[in-house]
């Protein structure tokens, strides 16, 4: 059982936000944290990994306690059994794929796990290439493999597919699910994509402004919150002082939305819009 009781004062776009999270779920699940940017999802992952200290609370994984303010306990990141995949991959550009993976090996750890992971995520022909020579999807597979080199008990995924095009995203979802099952992991996925959560997660926690608003099986949660995902066509891109704006055609209706900084949108592309009624 994984249990999180976390309190943390966070800086937000509108000022400060009080994160107050109390959740638990069974080990071995793939769990999603769903919500808009700035809701506190990534901060939860960072606190789990030991990269951010909660103001108060407790983190326990099975029989082990990683953090407890009452006991004055705060395990260092390297002592937590965690693999972390960041949104920007964080690969070493001067190293080959194999060197990136070998860098993650612990002292005296067998290198056999490298061969196993290379086969699992189909990187065999890319072993000696550097990240700059790889596509976004290939880099993501390297990042996933590297996070698993030390055989973590918990895998944390921070918007891992947000910069990947829709066609490749489905295949990478299948890779992640396959790795989750093959390594017997507990996985926590941060996402703001409804379809991604539906395809991958056993359970979802919806987070708004640092609080859990809904939780349960994705189909039940998204039905109760009446969130739907629609496709819209980009008809025009416009540069404004505040940033780029996309003009969209949604079933004959015109919409204007800001273009995400990491998005590579072009006129004629189809994009997904999440509508909450």
Secondary structure as UniProt FT lines:
FT   STRAND          2..12
FT   TURN            13..14
FT   STRAND          15..25
FT   TURN            27..28
FT   STRAND          30..34
FT   TURN            37..38
FT   HELIX           41..49
FT   STRAND          56..61
FT   TURN            62..63
FT   STRAND          64..68
FT   TURN            69..72
FT   STRAND          73..74
FT   HELIX           77..79
FT   STRAND          82..85
FT   TURN            87..88
FT   TURN            93..94
FT   HELIX           97..103
FT   TURN            107..108
FT   HELIX           112..120
FT   TURN            121..122
FT   HELIX           124..126
FT   TURN            127..128
FT   HELIX           131..133
FT   HELIX           136..148
FT   TURN            149..150
FT   STRAND          154..158
FT   TURN            160..163
FT   HELIX           166..182
FT   TURN            183..184
FT   STRAND          186..191
FT   HELIX           194..200
FT   STRAND          203..208
FT   TURN            209..210
FT   STRAND          211..216
FT   HELIX           218..225
FT   STRAND          227..240
FT   TURN            241..242
FT   STRAND          243..250
FT   TURN            251..252
FT   STRAND          253..258
FT   TURN            261..262
FT   TURN            267..268
FT   STRAND          270..276
//
